[in-house]
Amino acid sequence: MIGKESVSLEEDRCCCFTYLNIEGAPSATCFEIGSAKFCIIEGGDDSIEYVPKLHARESTVAILVSTSNGFEIVQNCEWKRVPRWGACIISSRQSYKVRCASGVTISLQLPREMLLQRYPKFRRSEMFVLEPGDLGTILLRGALTNLAENTSRASLVQHSGIPHALIDLLGTCEIPLGATEWRLERALSYIARNFWRSGLSASDVARQQRLSRRSLDEMFVRALGRTVAAEILEQRMARASAYLMDVSNHRRQIRDVAASVGFEHPPHFTRAFRKRFSLTPSAFRKGRLSSQQTLDKQR
C-alpha cells in the first residue's frame, strides 16, 4: 500500500517536496508514490498555497488538474486561469497559490530534473497552462484522475514506474513555440546534451545558436532569470545531485561524479555543490542514504 500522510506535516531537511498549506480545503490526502508526491484535494473555495522548503535538496515541478470548474494560479504576480479539464505545470522553486471553487483538485509533484532531463522544453518557463482539448492534456488528465481513484491499489513495485509513466505523458502535451522560445529550447537541449563536457562555455552555446553571447544571455535572463553560464552550472548541479541521490551509486567516488558532470577538479566541484545545496557532496549523499534506509524500514 502507498504510505498515507497528513498534508500539513513538516518535511525533514532531506525531503525535496514543498510544504503544503491548505486554507480552505475540508479534505486533503497526500501519498508518496516513488519519487513523486500525489495530493487529492476535495472542496475548498479559496487558497491552496505551496511554499518551498528552505533547505530542500531538489526542486520540484507540480502538475495540477481540476475536475470541476477550473482554477486560478498566481506566482510572482503572474496570474493565469486554467479552464475546466485543463492542466497546469508549474515550478515549485518559488511559492505559488491556487484558487479554486469546488470539486477535486489533483496535484502531482515530481523532481524537476527528472522531467527536464527527458523534456528540456519545460525549462523555458516556470509555468505552463495546457489546453483541455489537446490530446496530451486529455491523456494526462485521464491518467491522474484514474490514479486518484486507485491509489490504494498500487504496489511497492509499481511505485517507481508510475512517475516515469506520467512524465512520458507530459511529453505528448502540446506547447506552442514562438521564434524566441524555439531558439531557447534548442539552446537548452544543446546544454542538456553537452553539460558533461568540461570545456562547455556560454560562448559555445551562443555559437551553436548563431547568436552573440550577449543576445543569448539576454534571452535566458528574460525567460529563466539567469545567464547561459548559470544555466550550464544549474544543469550540472542538478545531474550531480541526481547521481548522489541514487542509492545504486553509493560506492561511486565523488571525483568520478564531478568528472561526469563536467568538473575537472573535484575541489571546484565541491565548492560549487556546497554553494548550491549548503552541503558537501559527501554529506548530501549520506543524508540521502539515511533517508532511504528509514523508508525501507517503514515499508
C-alpha positions, 0 to 999 in steps of 0.5 A, spaced: 500 500 500 502 507 498 504 510 505 498 515 507 500 522 510 497 528 513 498 534 508 500 539 513 506 535 516 513 538 516 518 535 511 525 533 514 531 537 511 532 531 506 525 531 503 525 535 496 517 536 496 514 543 498 510 544 504 503 544 503 498 549 506 491 548 505 486 554 507 480 552 505 480 545 503 475 540 508 479 534 505 486 533 503 490 526 502 497 526 500 501 519 498 508 518 496 508 514 490 516 513 488 519 519 487 513 523 486 508 526 491 500 525 489 495 530 493 487 529 492 484 535 494 476 535 495 472 542 496 475 548 498 473 555 495 479 559 496 487 558 497 491 552 496 498 555 497 505 551 496 511 554 499 518 551 498 522 548 503 528 552 505 533 547 505 530 542 500 535 538 496 531 538 489 526 542 486 520 540 484 515 541 478 507 540 480 502 538 475 495 540 477 488 538 474 481 540 476 475 536 475 470 541 476 470 548 474 477 550 473 482 554 477 486 560 478 494 560 479 498 566 481 506 566 482 510 572 482 504 576 480 503 572 474 496 570 474 493 565 469 486 561 469 486 554 467 479 552 464 475 546 466 479 539 464 485 543 463 492 542 466 497 546 469 505 545 470 508 549 474 515 550 478 515 549 485 522 553 486 518 559 488 511 559 492 505 559 488 497 559 490 491 556 487 484 558 487 479 554 486 471 553 487 469 546 488 470 539 486 477 535 486 483 538 485 489 533 483 496 535 484 502 531 482 509 533 484 515 530 481 523 532 481 524 537 476 530 534 473 527 528 472 522 531 467 527 536 464 532 531 463 527 527 458 523 534 456 528 540 456 522 544 453 519 545 460 525 549 462 523 555 458 518 557 463 516 556 470 509 555 468 505 552 463 497 552 462 495 546 457 489 546 453 483 541 455 482 539 448 489 537 446 490 530 446 496 530 451 492 534 456 486 529 455 491 523 456 494 526 462 488 528 465 485 521 464 491 518 467 491 522 474 484 522 475 484 514 474 490 514 479 486 518 484 481 513 484 486 507 485 491 509 489 490 504 494 491 499 489 498 500 487 504 496 489 511 497 492 513 495 485 509 499 481 511 505 485 517 507 481 514 506 474 508 510 475 512 517 475 516 515 469 509 513 466 506 520 467 512 524 465 512 520 458 505 523 458 507 530 459 511 529 453 505 528 448 502 535 451 502 540 446 506 547 447 506 552 442 513 555 440 514 562 438 521 564 434 524 566 441 522 560 445 524 555 439 531 558 439 531 557 447 529 550 447 534 548 442 539 552 446 537 548 452 537 541 449 544 543 446 546 544 454 542 538 456 546 534 451 553 537 452 553 539 460 558 533 461 563 536 457 568 540 461 570 545 456 562 547 455 562 555 455 556 560 454 560 562 448 559 555 445 552 555 446 551 562 443 555 559 437 551 553 436 545 558 436 548 563 431 547 568 436 552 573 440 553 571 447 550 577 449 543 576 445 543 569 448 544 571 455 539 576 454 534 571 452 535 566 458 535 572 463 528 574 460 525 567 460 529 563 466 532 569 470 539 567 469 545 567 464 547 561 459 553 560 464 548 559 470 544 555 466 550 550 464 552 550 472 544 549 474 544 543 469 550 540 472 548 541 479 542 538 478 545 531 474 550 531 480 545 531 485 541 526 481 547 521 481 548 522 489 541 521 490 541 514 487 542 509 492 545 504 486 551 509 486 553 509 493 560 506 492 561 511 486 567 516 488 565 523 488 571 525 483 568 520 478 561 524 479 564 531 478 568 528 472 561 526 469 558 532 470 563 536 467 568 538 473 575 537 472 577 538 479 573 535 484 575 541 489 571 546 484 566 541 484 565 541 491 565 548 492 560 549 487 555 543 490 556 546 497 554 553 494 548 550 491 545 545 496 549 548 503 552 541 503 558 537 501 557 532 496 559 527 501 554 529 506 548 530 501 549 523 499 549 520 506 543 524 508 540 521 502 542 514 504 539 515 511 533 517 508 532 511 504 534 506 509 528 509 514 523 508 508 525 501 507 524 500 514 517 503 514 515 499 508 
